[in-house]
Each structure stands twice: as C-alpha cells, then as structure tokens.
C-alpha cells in the first residue's frame, strides 16, 4: 500500500521554492540517505565547487539540483551539461560559446553554458569525459572566474558555481594523467558520494509506493496500487544495479502492465523474450517432461554442494520442459513464486554455472 511520509522521512520538495517537481523523487528514510542529505545541506550554502560521485542512476543530478536550490544562488539559473553526450570539439563550444566565423558553420555568435549560468550554478555531469585541453580552460574559470569564447581573445568575467559529477574513478584518471590533478583539487572542495540503492533497503518500498502512486495518477486510476507480499519481497531483495532509475522503471512497468490494483508480477529484465532459445536440455531426448530425474548415482558421488546444484538444474529443466518453457507454469510446478523462479533462472545465466555435467 501507499505509505505517507513519516517525520523521519526526507523529501526534497520540502526545500526551496521553485524546485523542479522531479526533485521530490529524492525520497528516503534510511540512515545512510539522511546522513548524505545532511552533508549536502551543510555544503550547499558554501560558495565552492562540489564533486558528486555515484553509480549510474543513483540520483547525482537530483543532488546537484538540491545543492543549487539550497544555496544563495537559488534564484539564479541552474544549467546542466552531460559531458559524455558530446564530442570533444562540441564540449568546448557548449561550455564557452563561440564567435561568428570561429569555425565552419558558426554563422553567428553563441553564448556558452558558463556565460548563461552567470549568477547561478552549472552542473557538469560525467566530467571525467572532458578532454584535457578543455579541462585547462575550466580550471581557469574555477581559479579566476574568466574565460574567452571560441574564436575570441576577449575575456569574459562570470560568477558561476560548478557542481561536477562522475561515476568514474576520477582519482585513477588523474593518476593516469587523463584528468588534470589541478582541476580535481579545485573541484573537490567537498566530495559527496551518493549512496547506491542496495545500501538503502529501508527506502525501497517508500520509493516503490511513491512511483506507483504517480504512475497510477498518470494512467487515470482512481485507486492506489498495492503490491503483493511476494512482489514486495522481490523488490526488496533485488540488487538494483541501475539504482533509483532502474527501480522507477520497474515499478512503473509493473503498474501499467497490471490489470488490477493488486500487483503481483514484477519484470526486472524487460529484454527477456518468451521466445528465447531454450538453454536447458534434457539428459536424453526420449525422456518425458514429467519424469523425475532418471539416474542420481552421478550426483551421489559428488560433493554435497555440487550435488544439490545439479539436482536443482535437472528439476528446473524438467519443469520447463513440462510447461513447454512457460516460466510461470514451470514455477507453479516447482512450488515457487514466479519471482523466486526468475531469480533462480537468472542465477544460472549470470553465474554461468549450468554446465553440461549438470545435465548429464
């Protein structure tokens, strides 16, 4: 069921008039999340560069957004640039602008992000992808608050706070001379690491309910979606390598695919095809799907852990054959929930432990 925010739950929408609506997705009540928000709130009013580290989808842009709206610059512009989405040549012109005729296609003067963000904040996402020659110019802005447009020798003064982010090991990049150590030193007045979703177990169902409720409103539902205990448990046990972004997609997908407000089916991997080529084979072509594994003597000769694994493989193989590779039916035959079955199936695929020996 949807749960209301408790007094110990942090929601970014409580801070900063004018904060974009998407900022309220920064929800959490876990200790690690609240500690992160406290550190972020402390550095936000300090007019210095801040470096955000974190895995993909963990919410680095939301954190940058809050840094801006809790600062004294909150009424100024907040601009972003994804440095991984542009070529080296384009990054320079996007950041610093260019004069008419500076290069082929420069039909008129254009101001860059630094100039447009004057009086506010500039968020540079994936800063580890910026080429060294552009890093040198950024360092000059950080140190002296001045730069020149591409194709111009006229200096332009700006007042911009830089918030940078990356999911790369930027210290290792600096050690390899791929990233300028001087710039890293300047950007790391404060370094904040956004906690990954797997470390925020207490926040999972809070976010699930939040995203599910928003999706229900978008779909025009008049009732609040509820997740079955099995579905909720599957959501809590998932590792969430894509973090909050992945969780949002999984929950919204589950809501829109559901035919009722009670949601029991969770699809973690949208790329799974029901028509995928079967990866399991019966030990003999003549055996039937409902037969028990024929000869267990080979398993009895193995160490216990390997024997248990081999038996699981054979039982899974039999169930899939009998269900004609319908995974939901196979799960029922094994007395498992669909989510338990999918977890077991993924384990075979991810760990690559389904060997021919297990099927012989």
Secondary structure by P-SEA (a helix, b strand, c coil): ccccccccccccccccccccccccccccccaaaaaaaaaaaaaccccbbbbbbbcccccaaaaaaaaaaaccccccbbbbbccccccaaaaaaaaccccccccccccbbbbccccccccbbbbbcccccccaaaaaaaaaaaaccccccccccbbbbbbbbbbbbbccaaaaaaaaccccaaaaaaaacbbbbcccccccccaaaaaaaaaaaaaaaaacccbbbbbcaaaaaaaaaccccccaaaaaaaaaaaaaaccccccccccccccccccccccccccccccccccccccccccccccaaaaaaaaaaaaaaaaaaaaccaaaaaaaaacccaaaaaaaaaaaaaaccccccccc
